[in-house]
Amino acid sequence: MIFTVAIDGPAAAGKGTISRAVAAHFGFAHLDTGLLYRAVGAKGGDPVEAARRLNEADLTRDDLRTLEAGQAASRVAVIPEVRAALVEFQRSFARREGGAVLDGRDIGTVICPEAEVKLFVTASPKVRAHRRWLEVGGDEAKVLVEVIERDKRDAERTTAPLKPADDAVLLDTTELSIDAAVHKAIEAIEKRIEQGRA
């Protein structure tokens, strides 16, 4: 079975947690697309060549969540040839046999506009900043400012701005527990699977 679930949304909305839980529930492969640019940056050398040769094993490195990997990712993400190679990687992953869940910021709009299910996971900036602060610590007010700035940057990008696909199911996690958010996501996907069988 080829079945793609595209999960988009801003930082700290819960899309990564929901994506991993949904993939485990349905037995689908999962791809955190943010790791792709980190993996390319971490490989070093020619970034275009690194992007073209990227494989799934490269995404299992234990240094991809470091600050250095994040900085390297932002440097390589602006290279059009890198983006093009990684779009191909994501599309190939999405249409693999057995189903796939991809989470990111432009999966439903740019990478996989033909995805069988599109979810847009969001939450209020204040709640997302609090979640991020619980992860990273520091000054919570400063984290809120950073979250709002990131949202603005992502929404105003000329290439692949962050926005829900026209046919995406909106999932606002502001007032939801993780379990409740995952349950709603699974319900939306099961509904689509049933419609496909009908």
C-alpha positions in Angstrom: 0.0 0.0 0.0 1.2 3.5 -0.9 -0.3 6.0 1.6 1.3 9.4 2.5 0.5 11.4 5.6 1.8 15.0 5.4 2.0 16.8 8.8 3.0 20.5 8.8 3.0 23.2 11.3 5.1 25.8 13.2 7.8 25.0 15.7 6.8 23.3 19.0 3.2 22.7 17.9 3.6 19.0 18.5 3.9 17.8 14.9 7.0 15.7 15.6 5.5 13.9 18.6 2.2 13.3 16.7 4.1 12.1 13.6 6.1 9.5 15.4 3.0 8.3 17.3 0.9 8.1 14.1 3.7 6.2 12.2 4.0 3.7 15.1 0.2 3.2 15.2 -0.2 2.5 11.5 3.2 0.8 11.0 4.2 3.6 8.5 7.8 4.8 8.0 8.5 8.3 9.5 10.6 11.1 8.2 11.4 14.2 10.2 12.3 16.4 7.2 14.1 19.0 9.3 16.8 16.3 9.9 17.6 16.3 6.1 19.3 19.7 6.1 21.1 18.9 9.3 22.4 15.6 7.9 23.7 17.4 4.7 25.4 20.1 6.8 26.9 17.5 9.2 28.4 15.5 6.3 30.7 18.3 5.3 32.4 18.6 1.9 30.4 19.7 -1.1 26.8 20.2 0.2 25.2 19.6 -3.2 27.0 16.3 -3.6 26.1 15.4 0.0 22.4 16.1 -0.6 22.4 14.0 -3.8 24.1 11.1 -2.0 22.0 11.3 1.2 20.5 8.1 2.4 18.4 7.0 5.4 21.4 5.8 7.4 22.7 9.4 7.4 19.6 10.5 9.4 20.5 8.2 12.3 23.7 10.1 13.3 23.5 11.1 17.0 24.9 14.6 16.4 22.1 15.9 14.3 20.3 17.7 17.2 23.3 19.8 18.1 23.6 23.5 17.8 26.4 23.0 15.3 24.3 20.8 13.1 21.5 23.4 13.2 23.9 26.1 12.1 25.3 24.0 9.3 21.7 23.2 8.2 20.8 26.9 7.8 23.9 27.4 5.7 23.1 24.6 3.2 19.3 25.2 3.2 19.7 28.3 1.1 21.4 26.4 -1.8 18.8 25.7 -4.5 20.5 22.5 -5.7 20.5 21.2 -2.2 16.8 21.9 -1.8 16.1 20.3 -5.2 17.9 17.1 -4.2 16.2 16.9 -0.9 12.8 17.4 -2.5 13.4 14.3 -4.6 14.5 12.4 -1.4 11.3 13.4 0.4 9.0 12.5 -2.5 10.6 9.1 -3.0 10.3 8.4 0.8 6.7 9.5 0.8 5.6 7.1 -2.0 7.4 4.1 -0.6 5.5 0.8 -0.2 3.9 0.4 3.2 2.9 4.0 4.0 4.9 7.0 5.2 4.5 10.0 7.5 6.5 13.1 6.8 6.6 16.1 9.1 7.8 19.6 8.2 6.7 23.0 7.1 5.8 22.5 3.4 5.0 18.8 3.0 1.3 19.2 2.2 1.8 22.3 0.0 5.1 21.7 -1.9 6.6 18.3 -1.3 3.5 16.0 -1.4 0.5 18.0 -2.6 -1.0 14.6 -3.6 -0.7 13.1 0.0 -3.8 11.1 1.0 -4.0 12.9 4.4 -2.7 16.4 5.3 -2.7 17.6 8.8 -1.7 21.1 9.9 -0.8 21.0 13.6 -0.7 24.4 15.4 -1.0 26.0 18.8 -1.0 29.5 20.2 2.5 31.1 20.2 2.4 31.4 24.0 1.8 27.7 24.5 4.4 26.7 21.9 6.9 29.1 23.5 6.2 27.5 26.9 6.8 24.0 25.4 10.0 25.0 23.8 11.2 26.7 27.0 10.5 23.4 28.9 12.9 21.8 26.4 15.7 24.3 26.2 15.3 26.4 29.4 16.5 30.0 29.6 14.3 33.1 29.6 10.7 32.2 28.7 9.9 35.7 27.5 12.8 35.6 25.1 11.7 32.2 23.8 8.3 33.6 23.1 9.9 36.5 21.1 12.0 33.9 19.1 8.9 31.7 18.4 7.0 34.8 17.0 10.0 35.9 14.9 10.4 32.3 13.5 6.6 32.2 12.7 6.9 35.5 10.8 10.0 34.3 8.8 8.4 31.0 7.9 5.1 32.6 6.9 6.7 35.3 4.8 9.3 33.2 2.9 8.9 33.6 -0.8 9.8 29.9 -1.4 7.4 27.4 0.3 5.9 29.6 3.0 4.4 27.9 6.1 0.7 27.7 5.5 -1.9 24.9 5.7 -2.8 23.2 2.4 -6.3 24.0 1.2 -7.4 20.4 2.0 -5.5 20.0 5.3 -7.2 19.0 8.5 -6.4 21.7 11.2 -5.4 20.3 14.5 -5.0 22.9 17.2 -3.1 21.4 20.2 -3.3 24.5 22.4 -5.8 22.9 24.8 -5.0 19.3 24.0 -2.8 16.7 25.9 -0.4 14.8 23.7 -2.6 11.7 23.9 -5.7 13.6 22.8 -3.8 15.3 19.9 -2.5 11.9 18.7 -6.0 10.4 19.0 -7.5 13.2 16.8 -4.7 12.7 14.2 -5.3 8.9 14.1 -9.1 9.5 13.8 -8.6 11.8 10.8 -6.3 9.2 9.1 -8.6 6.3 9.8 -11.5 8.2 8.3 -9.5 8.8 5.1 -8.5 5.1 4.9 -12.1 4.1 5.2 -13.1 6.5 2.5 -10.5 5.0 0.2 -11.9 1.5 0.8 -15.5 2.6 0.1 
